[in-house]
Every structure is written in structure tokens, then in C-alpha cells.
Amino acid sequence: MILKGKKGIISGALDESSIAWKVAEGCHEQGAEFTLTNAPMAMRMGKINELGEKCNAEVIGADLTSVDEIENLYKKSLSKMNGRIDFILHSVGMSPNVRKKKKYGDLNYDWLNKTLDVSAISFHKMLQVAEKNNVLNEWSSSVALSYVAAQRTFPFYSDMAEAKSLLESIARSYGYRLGKLNNSRVNTISQSPTITTAGSGISGFQAFFNYAEKMSPLGNATADECANYCIFLFSDMSKKITMQNLFHDGGFSSTGISEDIIEDFN
Ligand SMILES: NC(=O)c1ccc[n+]([C@@H]2O[C@H](COP(=O)([O-])OP(=O)(O)OC[C@H]3O[C@@H](n4cnc5c(N)ncnc54)[C@H](O)[C@@H]3O)[C@@H](O)[C@H]2O)c1
């Protein structure tokens, strides 16, 4: 029970395949108390209420691009849990350009702004509103989920690559600020391709998933394994880890080529 006594907010659980769903189940098993949040539209379509019942967690709707809705989320969460929080999971991403299959050379710039707002700036908003409203306990830990396309080009990932670069930068900048403020920590986890609603929205995803599996000496990291890493980062076992982008990818990001891939070409 390494999260016993910890309180948090978990965003982005849509259905059982969501990474955030697994994080919520794991946090519950480890003794944490938390609220769940998702965009009101996703709450109607998804199964988040089922998860809420299972984890004894209140579900609070919030579009995380809205400062007002984040304020409301914190107000309700703090009153429900009777005090400030120790952890936040940002597990939110969406690109209208990817969804509507716009090519990278023909981006719709209004949609690009939406991609950045939903997938990256929303993390800044969560942290800024948290700071202004004194929501975070000392040594709190905030984690957002990223992808290696922030460092290296994966053509199918389109403008989500820009969003992930921005997300990782926000984690560093806000990590510094909150560290100075009250020893709070901010990190991103750069996760393997994972079969979820957001993941499988990317064209050619299954082929890429198989490729990454063969490239990584340990194979792709699963959503359950990602949840374990999040739990470790929320716990006091990781107190001095902050401002990092932490690869959780079975070794993919450090591998030039694997023997399995060479075999496929022979
Ligand atoms: N699946 C992968 O291959 C993979 C790999 C690396 C990183 N990630 C990242 O993990 C995170 C979670 O994605 P997932 O794969 O579990 O997919 P998912 O589709 O289950 O989760 C994405 C969530 O974002 C929510 N969301 C979208 N717009 C929102 C808004 N305006 N306000 C609040 N919530 C909003 C959706 O409702 C959904 O619950 C994302 O940041 C994603 O980029 C995924």
C-alpha cells in the first residue's frame, strides 16, 4: 500500500483500455483516495462512472482547456477529500488534424492550436490553477504522459509531436517552479505505443506497435506497467525525481536497430 494516505486527481480514463483507467485501478489497490475527471462529452460516451464505483471515486466533469472548469474540479475534489492533494495524472491528448487525417504539410492552424491546448497547455493550466489556489501538498507529484515523437520524428504522429515537446517543456519549467515553492515534483513519462482509443486513432498504428515491439529489447511497455511507473512516481519512493522526461519503452529510445528487425529484412 505505497499510496496509503495519498490523495489525488486522475484525468483521462475513457474505457478499460485507457492508460488512466489502469492508473486509477492501481492507485486504488495501493490505498490512494482520488477523484476522476474527463471532458463532459467523453463522460457521456465512456465508462468512467463504472470506474468511479469500482474505485470509490467521485467523477467530476472538466474540459481541461478551461481554467474555470479546472478551478471547479479542484474545489470539488478538495472538498470531497477533505484537504489538499498529493498527486495529479494528466493523461489527455487529442489532435483534430490527426483525427481528420490532415497531412502535416496541410495543417489546419485552428486545429493545431486546439491540439496544443488540449494535449499540452492543459497541463500548464492544471499546474497554474493548482499553484494559485494552493491545491498541492508539500512533495506532491504531477505526471503527464508523453511520447518519443517529442525528440524524434514519427511522420504519422503529425502535430501531436509538437504537443508532446511542449508538454515535456512545461513539465521542466513548472517542475522548477513548484520545486522551489513546496518541494512539489513534475515529470513526464514517455510511454511505448499502447493500444487505446487515442493510440489506435493514429493510422498504421498496429504496424508501428509491432515494429516497436521488435525494436525494444524488453518489448513494448503495457498500460499496466505504465500504471506501476505512475504509482512509483506518486509515491515517496521517488521524492527527488523531478523535471524529467522518463522513458518507459522497453529500451526502444536507446536502440538503433535490433536483431529481430535485421532478420525481417534478410
Ligand atoms: N496510446 C499510446 O500509444 C500512447 C503512447 C504514449 C503516450 N500516450 C499518451 O497517453 C495519454 C492517454 O492516452 P490513452 O492512450 O490512454 O488514450 P485515451 O483515448 O484512453 O485517453 C485520452 C483521454 O483524453 C481525454 N480528453 C480529450 N480532450 C480532453 C479535454 N479537452 N479535457 C479533458 N480530457 C480530454 C479523452 O476523453 C480521453 O479520456 C495521452 O496523453 C496520450 O498521448 C499514449
The ligand as an SDF file (V2000), in Angstrom:
LIG
                    3D

 44 48  0  0  0  0  0  0  0  0999 V2000
   -1.6880    5.0080  -26.5310 N   0  0  0  0  0  0  0  0  0  0  0  0
   -0.4470    5.2670  -26.8340 C   0  0  0  0  0  0  0  0  0  0  0  0
    0.1550    4.6320  -27.7090 O   0  0  0  0  0  0  0  0  0  0  0  0
    0.2850    6.3330  -26.0780 C   0  0  0  0  0  0  0  0  0  0  0  0
    1.7020    6.3470  -26.0840 C   0  0  0  0  0  0  0  0  0  0  0  0
    2.3760    7.3640  -25.3970 C   0  0  0  0  0  0  0  0  0  0  0  0
    1.6350    8.3460  -24.7470 C   0  0  0  0  0  0  0  0  0  0  0  0
    0.2550    8.3140  -24.7710 N   0  0  0  0  0  0  0  0  0  0  0  0
   -0.4850    9.3820  -24.0870 C   0  0  0  0  0  0  0  0  0  0  0  0
   -1.2230    8.8580  -23.0130 O   0  0  0  0  0  0  0  0  0  0  0  0
   -2.2830    9.7520  -22.7290 C   0  0  0  0  0  0  0  0  0  0  0  0
   -3.5720    8.9530  -22.5670 C   0  0  0  0  0  0  0  0  0  0  0  0
   -3.9540    8.3950  -23.7930 O   0  0  0  0  0  0  0  0  0  0  0  0
   -4.5560    6.9250  -23.9690 P   0  0  0  0  0  0  0  0  0  0  0  0
   -3.6980    6.2540  -24.9740 O   0  0  0  0  0  0  0  0  0  0  0  0
   -4.8240    6.2980  -22.6500 O   0  0  0  0  0  0  0  0  0  0  0  0
   -5.9240    7.1980  -24.7410 O   0  0  0  0  0  0  0  0  0  0  0  0
   -7.4120    7.5920  -24.2660 P   0  0  0  0  0  0  0  0  0  0  0  0
   -8.1350    7.9760  -25.5150 O   0  0  0  0  0  0  0  0  0  0  0  0
   -7.9820    6.5000  -23.4670 O   0  0  0  0  0  0  0  0  0  0  0  0
   -7.1930    8.8900  -23.3480 O   0  0  0  0  0  0  0  0  0  0  0  0
   -7.1890   10.2110  -23.8240 C   0  0  0  0  0  0  0  0  0  0  0  0
   -8.1340   10.9820  -22.9440 C   0  0  0  0  0  0  0  0  0  0  0  0
   -8.0720   12.3950  -23.1800 O   0  0  0  0  0  0  0  0  0  0  0  0
   -9.3740   12.8780  -22.8670 C   0  0  0  0  0  0  0  0  0  0  0  0
   -9.5780   14.2450  -23.3580 N   0  0  0  0  0  0  0  0  0  0  0  0
   -9.5320   14.6730  -24.6510 C   0  0  0  0  0  0  0  0  0  0  0  0
   -9.8040   16.0020  -24.6970 N   0  0  0  0  0  0  0  0  0  0  0  0
   -9.9870   16.4120  -23.4180 C   0  0  0  0  0  0  0  0  0  0  0  0
  -10.2720   17.6740  -22.8230 C   0  0  0  0  0  0  0  0  0  0  0  0
  -10.4360   18.7850  -23.5480 N   0  0  0  0  0  0  0  0  0  0  0  0
  -10.4060   17.7390  -21.4560 N   0  0  0  0  0  0  0  0  0  0  0  0
  -10.2620   16.6220  -20.6900 C   0  0  0  0  0  0  0  0  0  0  0  0
   -9.9730   15.4000  -21.2170 N   0  0  0  0  0  0  0  0  0  0  0  0
   -9.8460   15.3040  -22.5480 C   0  0  0  0  0  0  0  0  0  0  0  0
  -10.2630   11.8550  -23.5790 C   0  0  0  0  0  0  0  0  0  0  0  0
  -11.6140   11.9450  -23.2080 O   0  0  0  0  0  0  0  0  0  0  0  0
   -9.6070   10.5630  -23.1550 C   0  0  0  0  0  0  0  0  0  0  0  0
  -10.1240   10.0820  -21.9430 O   0  0  0  0  0  0  0  0  0  0  0  0
   -2.2960   10.7860  -23.8560 C   0  0  0  0  0  0  0  0  0  0  0  0
   -1.6050   11.9390  -23.4400 O   0  0  0  0  0  0  0  0  0  0  0  0
   -1.5330   10.0680  -24.9390 C   0  0  0  0  0  0  0  0  0  0  0  0
   -0.9600   10.9520  -25.8810 O   0  0  0  0  0  0  0  0  0  0  0  0
   -0.4200    7.3240  -25.3960 C   0  0  0  0  0  0  0  0  0  0  0  0
  1  2  1  0
  2  3  2  0
  2  4  1  0
  4  5  1  0
  4 44  2  0
  5  6  2  0
  6  7  1  0
  7  8  2  0
  8  9  1  0
  8 44  1  0
  9 10  1  0
  9 42  1  0
 10 11  1  0
 11 12  1  0
 11 40  1  0
 12 13  1  0
 13 14  1  0
 14 15  2  0
 14 16  1  0
 14 17  1  0
 17 18  1  0
 18 19  2  0
 18 20  1  0
 18 21  1  0
 21 22  1  0
 22 23  1  0
 23 24  1  0
 23 38  1  0
 24 25  1  0
 25 26  1  0
 25 36  1  0
 26 27  1  0
 26 35  1  0
 27 28  2  0
 28 29  1  0
 29 30  1  0
 29 35  2  0
 30 31  1  0
 30 32  2  0
 32 33  1  0
 33 34  2  0
 34 35  1  0
 36 37  1  0
 36 38  1  0
 38 39  1  0
 40 41  1  0
 40 42  1  0
 42 43  1  0
M  CHG  2   8   1  16  -1
M  END
$$$$
